[in-house]
């Protein structure tokens, strides 16, 4: 055999050995890969869980903005989607009616407060108005100064009128007392005349009986005595009448003061009743005027705006818009199939996917099962049963959603992680369940 043939045979043997080595190495790699896959399929943990569908809800619900009185819309200062701060003006109503009502009641209230101060002064018989707790904080208002001055003038006028009336009665009493004094003096004089005449008659009667004096003279004196007695009796009646007139006038002075006091007390009671009524109406009118501008009760986002026309009319209690509050816990309400209820309970972790956003840039968000309904519910449309599941988005999940406009009602897919299992278990469990069911059937 030539050297070339020997060299070629040697090269062929080397090639065959390399080929066998490569085949063995390939089989070793295949076996190693299959063994690795088998080990992974048998022992590597895979998440086990339940898929649910739901939608976003906001804790505390939306804050409804209404107006208790309604009115005409003057300005609309927000639109749907605007973010507002607590206290920010949302809508402004026309203030003409509210301001007119408030100012009208203000005028009535000031008048009544001033009247109360004047009547208290009359009641207590003071020379100047009483500064009541209602009057004191209002005393420096220009319109109150004018009203107070008018009431003060009325106080002085009424007191002067009562004083003059009483002085007139006292002057009349003084005149009657002077007349009474004169009547008493005349009475004293008449009584003395009667005593003198009676003494004369005693002497004349004895002389006339013995015919020493004419009988006619005695009879004339007796006639004079009878006339004098009549004058005294009439004068006594006049004195009694004058005394009664004095007593009546004195009583009239007291009665007039009592009538005046009664009138003042009655008017004061009426004024205080009106103050209570007007005061409550004034508070309501001032409240309505202060609420002409409707402000945001909380910071948040405007949704559901229902007013679009400036100059339009809104009804009392009508929902004008709603505000979704900021910094509120974020929840997802989902529906759990009834056959999976034993696999889910509060506290389980949930992986949420907000399908309304771009899935390539939106991360999956972590959450936790917070609540599972105690009984099954029925869908209002098709009557299918389900359990209500509430998932709270974790703080880390909320941070992951920063910069995204999450709105109530957005669709969400959730994966409730109920445990772990191997790939083999995942593949063969349905078969084993079917086999177990088949073996138990008769």
C-alpha positions in Angstrom: 0.0 0.0 0.0 1.4 3.3 -1.0 2.1 6.1 1.5 -0.7 8.2 -0.1 -3.3 5.5 0.5 -2.2 5.1 4.1 -2.5 8.8 4.7 -6.0 8.9 3.1 -7.2 6.0 5.2 -5.9 7.7 8.4 -7.7 10.9 7.5 -11.0 9.0 7.0 -10.7 7.3 10.3 -10.1 10.6 12.0 -13.1 12.1 10.3 -15.3 9.2 11.4 -14.1 9.6 15.0 -14.9 13.4 14.9 -18.4 12.7 13.4 -19.2 10.2 16.2 -17.9 12.6 18.8 -20.1 15.4 17.4 -23.1 13.1 17.3 -22.5 12.0 20.9 -22.1 15.7 21.9 -25.3 16.5 20.1 -27.2 13.8 21.9 -25.7 14.9 25.2 -26.9 18.4 24.6 -30.3 17.2 23.6 -30.5 15.0 26.7 -29.2 17.8 28.9 -31.7 20.2 27.5 -34.6 17.8 27.9 -33.4 17.0 31.4 -33.2 20.6 32.2 -36.7 21.2 30.8 -38.0 18.2 32.7 -36.5 19.5 35.9 -37.9 23.0 35.2 -41.3 21.5 34.4 -41.3 19.4 37.6 -39.9 21.9 40.1 -39.9 25.5 38.8 -42.7 27.5 40.5 -45.3 29.2 38.2 -47.9 31.7 39.4 -51.3 30.2 39.8 -54.3 32.4 39.8 -57.7 33.6 38.6 -58.4 36.1 35.8 -61.1 38.8 36.5 -62.4 41.8 34.6 -63.5 45.0 36.3 -63.4 48.8 36.2 -61.9 51.6 38.2 -63.7 53.2 41.1 -62.7 56.1 43.4 -63.0 55.7 47.2 -65.4 58.2 48.8 -67.3 58.5 45.5 -67.7 61.7 43.5 -68.6 64.9 45.2 -71.8 66.3 43.8 -72.1 70.1 43.3 -75.6 71.5 43.7 -77.3 74.8 44.6 -80.1 74.9 47.2 -82.0 77.8 45.6 -81.2 77.6 41.9 -81.1 80.7 39.7 -79.7 82.1 36.4 -76.2 81.1 35.4 -73.9 84.1 35.0 -70.5 82.5 34.4 -69.3 78.9 33.8 -65.7 78.8 34.9 -64.7 75.1 34.4 -65.1 72.3 31.9 -65.1 68.6 32.0 -61.6 67.2 32.9 -60.4 70.4 34.6 -58.5 69.9 37.8 -59.7 72.2 40.6 -58.5 73.1 44.0 -60.7 73.1 47.1 -62.5 76.5 47.3 -62.0 77.3 43.6 -65.0 79.0 41.9 -66.8 76.6 39.5 -70.0 78.5 38.5 -71.3 82.0 39.3 -75.1 82.7 39.4 -76.7 86.1 38.7 -76.8 88.0 42.0 -79.5 90.6 41.3 -82.3 88.7 43.1 -80.2 87.5 45.9 -78.6 90.9 46.6 -82.0 92.6 46.4 -83.5 90.2 48.9 -80.5 90.5 51.2 -80.4 94.4 51.1 -84.2 94.6 51.6 -84.0 92.4 54.7 -80.9 94.4 55.9 -83.0 97.5 55.9 -85.9 95.9 57.8 -83.4 94.4 60.3 -81.7 97.7 61.0 -85.1 99.4 61.5 -86.2 96.7 64.0 -83.0 96.8 65.9 -83.3 100.6 66.3 -86.9 100.3 67.4 -86.0 97.7 70.0 -83.4 100.1 71.5 -86.0 103.0 71.5 -88.7 100.8 73.1 -86.4 99.5 75.8 -85.6 103.1 76.7 -89.3 103.9 76.9 -89.9 100.8 78.9 -87.2 101.7 81.4 -88.1 105.5 81.3 -84.6 106.5 80.1 -83.8 109.7 78.4 -81.7 108.0 75.6 -81.9 104.8 73.6 -80.6 101.5 75.0 -77.6 100.1 73.1 -78.6 96.5 72.8 -76.2 93.6 71.9 -77.9 93.7 68.4 -77.4 97.4 68.0 -73.8 97.7 69.3 -72.0 96.1 66.3 -74.2 98.0 63.9 -74.0 101.4 65.5 -71.2 102.8 63.3 -72.9 101.9 60.0 -73.9 105.1 58.2 -77.5 103.9 57.5 -77.8 102.8 61.1 -76.8 106.2 62.4 -79.6 107.8 60.4 -82.2 105.3 61.6 -80.9 105.6 65.2 -81.2 109.4 65.0 -84.8 109.1 63.8 -85.7 106.7 66.6 -84.1 108.9 69.2 -86.2 111.9 68.0 -89.3 109.7 68.2 -88.3 108.6 71.7 -88.0 112.2 72.8 -91.2 113.2 71.0 -93.2 110.4 72.6 -91.8 111.1 76.1 -92.5 114.8 75.7 -96.0 114.1 74.6 -96.7 111.9 77.6 -95.1 114.4 79.9 -97.2 117.3 78.5 -100.3 115.1 78.8 -99.5 114.3 82.4 -98.7 118.0 83.2 -102.1 119.0 81.7 -103.8 116.6 84.0 -101.8 117.8 87.0 -102.6 121.4 86.1 -106.3 120.5 86.0 -105.9 118.8 89.4 -104.2 121.9 90.8 -107.1 124.1 89.6 -109.6 121.7 91.2 -107.6 121.7 94.4 -107.7 125.5 94.4 -111.5 125.4 93.8 -111.8 122.9 96.6 -109.9 125.1 99.0 -112.2 128.0 98.1 -115.2 125.9 98.6 -114.0 124.8 102.0 -113.5 128.4 103.0 -117.0 129.3 101.8 -118.3 126.3 103.8 -116.5 127.5 106.9 -118.0 131.0 106.5 -121.5 129.6 105.9 -121.2 127.4 108.9 -120.2 130.3 111.1 -123.1 132.3 109.7 -125.5 129.5 110.6 -124.2 129.3 114.2 -124.7 133.0 114.6 -128.2 132.9 113.1 -129.2 129.9 115.3 -128.1 131.8 118.4 -130.2 134.8 117.3 -133.2 132.7 116.6 -133.0 131.2 120.1 -133.4 134.7 121.6 -136.1 135.8 119.1 -138.2 132.7 119.8 -138.4 133.4 123.5 -139.1 137.1 122.9 -141.7 136.4 120.2 -143.4 134.0 122.6 -143.8 136.9 125.1 -144.7 139.3 122.2 -141.7 141.5 122.8 -140.7 141.3 119.1 -142.8 140.9 116.0 -143.4 137.2 115.0 -142.6 138.1 111.4 -139.0 139.0 112.3 -138.5 135.5 113.9 -140.0 133.9 110.8 -137.7 135.9 108.5 -134.6 134.7 110.5 -135.9 131.1 110.3 -136.2 131.5 106.5 -132.7 132.8 106.3 -131.5 129.8 108.4 -133.2 127.4 106.1 -131.7 129.1 103.1 -128.3 129.0 104.7 -128.6 125.3 105.5 -129.5 124.7 101.8 -126.4 126.6 100.7 -124.2 124.6 103.1 -125.7 121.3 101.8 -125.1 122.4 98.2 -121.6 123.5 99.0 -120.9 120.1 100.6 -122.0 118.4 97.4 -119.8 120.6 95.4 -116.8 119.8 97.6 -117.5 116.1 97.3 -117.7 116.4 93.5 -114.5 118.4 93.3 -112.7 115.8 95.6 -113.9 113.0 93.3 -112.8 114.9 90.2 -109.3 115.3 91.7 -109.2 111.6 92.5 -110.3 110.7 89.0 -107.7 112.9 87.4 -105.0 111.4 89.6 -106.2 108.0 88.6 -106.2 109.0 84.9 -102.6 110.0 85.2 -101.7 106.5 86.5 -103.9 104.8 84.0 -102.3 106.8 81.1 -98.9 105.7 82.2 -100.1 102.1 82.5 -101.6 102.3 79.0 -98.3 103.8 77.7 -96.3 101.0 79.3 -98.7 98.4 78.0 -98.4 99.8 74.5 -94.6 99.9 74.7 -94.4 96.3 76.0 -96.8 95.0 73.3 -94.8 96.8 70.6 -91.6 95.5 72.0 -92.9 92.0 71.9 -94.0 92.4 68.3 -90.6 93.9 67.4 -88.7 91.0 68.9 -90.9 88.5 67.1 -90.2 90.3 63.9 -86.5 90.5 64.7 -86.5 86.7 65.1 -88.3 86.2 61.8 -86.4 88.8 59.8 -83.2 87.6 61.4 -83.6 84.1 60.2 -84.7 85.3 56.7 -81.7 87.6 56.6 -79.3 84.7 57.5 -80.8 82.7 54.7 -80.6 85.6 52.2 -77.0 86.3 53.2 -76.2 82.6 52.8 -77.7 82.6 49.3 -75.8 85.8 48.4 -72.5 84.3 49.7 -73.2 81.2 47.7 -73.8 82.9 44.4 -70.3 81.6 43.6 -70.3 77.8 43.8 -66.9 76.6 44.9 -65.2 73.2 44.8 -65.8 71.3 48.1 -62.5 69.3 47.5 -59.5 69.3 45.2 -60.0 67.0 42.3 -61.2 66.6 38.7 -64.4 67.9 37.2 -66.6 65.3 35.6 -70.2 65.2 34.5 -70.7 68.9 33.8 -74.3 69.4 33.0 -74.5 73.2 32.6 -73.3 74.7 29.3 -75.4 77.9 28.8 -74.6 81.2 30.4 -77.9 82.8 31.1 -79.6 79.4 31.5 -81.7 78.5 34.5 -80.9 75.8 37.0 -83.4 74.3 39.4 -82.9 74.0 43.2 -81.0 70.8 44.1 -80.1 70.1 40.4 -76.8 68.3 40.0 -74.5 70.7 38.1 -71.3 68.8 38.1 -69.3 66.2 40.0 -65.7 66.2 41.3 -63.6 63.1 41.6 -61.4 63.8 44.7 -57.6 63.7 44.5 -55.5 61.5 46.8 -58.2 59.0 47.4 -57.6 55.3 47.5 -57.9 53.7 44.1 -60.0 50.6 43.7 -61.0 48.2 41.0 -64.4 46.5 41.2 -64.4 43.1 39.4 -66.7 40.2 39.0 -65.5 36.7 40.1 -67.1 33.6 38.5 -69.1 31.7 41.1 -67.2 28.5 40.5 -63.9 30.2 41.5 -65.1 31.8 44.8 -63.3 29.2 47.0 -60.0 30.1 45.4 -60.1 33.8 46.3 -60.2 35.6 49.6 -59.2 39.0 51.0 -55.5 39.7 51.2 -54.4 37.9 48.1 -52.1 39.8 45.7 -53.5 41.0 42.4 -51.7 42.0 39.2 -53.7 44.7 37.4 -53.5 45.7 33.7 -55.2 49.0 32.7 -56.2 48.0 29.2 -57.2 51.5 28.2 -53.6 52.7 28.2 -50.8 51.7 25.8 -49.7 48.3 26.9 -46.2 48.7 25.7 -45.5 51.6 28.0 -47.9 51.0 30.9 -46.6 48.6 33.6 -48.7 46.1 35.4 -49.9 47.4 38.7 -49.9 45.7 42.0 -53.0 45.5 44.2 -54.6 43.5 47.0 -58.0 41.9 47.4 -59.8 44.0 49.9 -63.3 42.7 49.9 -65.3 39.7 48.5 -69.1 39.9 48.6 -70.7 37.6 51.2 -73.3 36.3 48.7 -73.5 36.0 45.0 -75.1 38.7 42.9 -77.0 38.7 39.6 -76.2 40.7 36.5 -79.2 43.0 35.8 -78.9 42.5 32.1 -78.6 38.8 31.6 -79.1 37.4 35.1 -75.8 35.6 35.2 -74.4 35.1 38.8 -71.1 36.4 40.1 -69.3 37.5 43.2 -68.3 41.1 43.6 -64.6 41.5 44.2 -62.9 44.8 45.3 -59.2 45.3 44.7 -57.2 48.2 46.2 -54.3 49.5 44.2 -51.2 49.6 46.3 -49.2 52.8 46.9 -46.4 51.5 44.6 -49.1 50.9 42.0 -50.5 54.4 42.3 -47.0 55.8 41.8 -46.6 53.6 38.7 -49.8 55.3 37.3 -48.6 58.8 38.0 -48.8 60.9 34.8 -51.7 58.8 33.5 -55.3 60.1 33.7 -57.1 57.3 35.5 -60.8 57.9 35.4 -63.7 56.1 37.1 -65.2 53.4 34.9 -61.9 52.5 33.0 -61.7 48.8 32.2 -59.1 46.7 34.0 -58.0 43.1 33.8 -56.8 41.5 36.9 -54.9 38.3 37.8 -55.5 37.2 41.4 -52.5 35.2 42.4 -53.8 32.2 44.4 -50.5 30.3 44.7 -47.8 28.5 42.8 -47.6 25.2 40.7 -45.3 23.5 38.3 -45.6 23.4 34.5 -46.3 19.6 34.7 -49.0 20.2 37.2 -50.4 22.9 34.8 -50.4 20.4 31.9 -51.7 17.3 33.6 -54.1 18.7 36.3 -57.1 19.1 33.8 -56.4 15.5 32.6 -56.2 14.2 36.2 -59.4 16.0 37.1 -61.2 14.5 34.1 -59.8 11.1 34.9 -60.9 11.3 38.6 -64.3 12.4 37.5 -64.5 9.5 35.0 -63.4 6.9 37.5 -66.1 8.0 40.0 -69.0 7.8 37.5 -71.2 4.7 37.5 
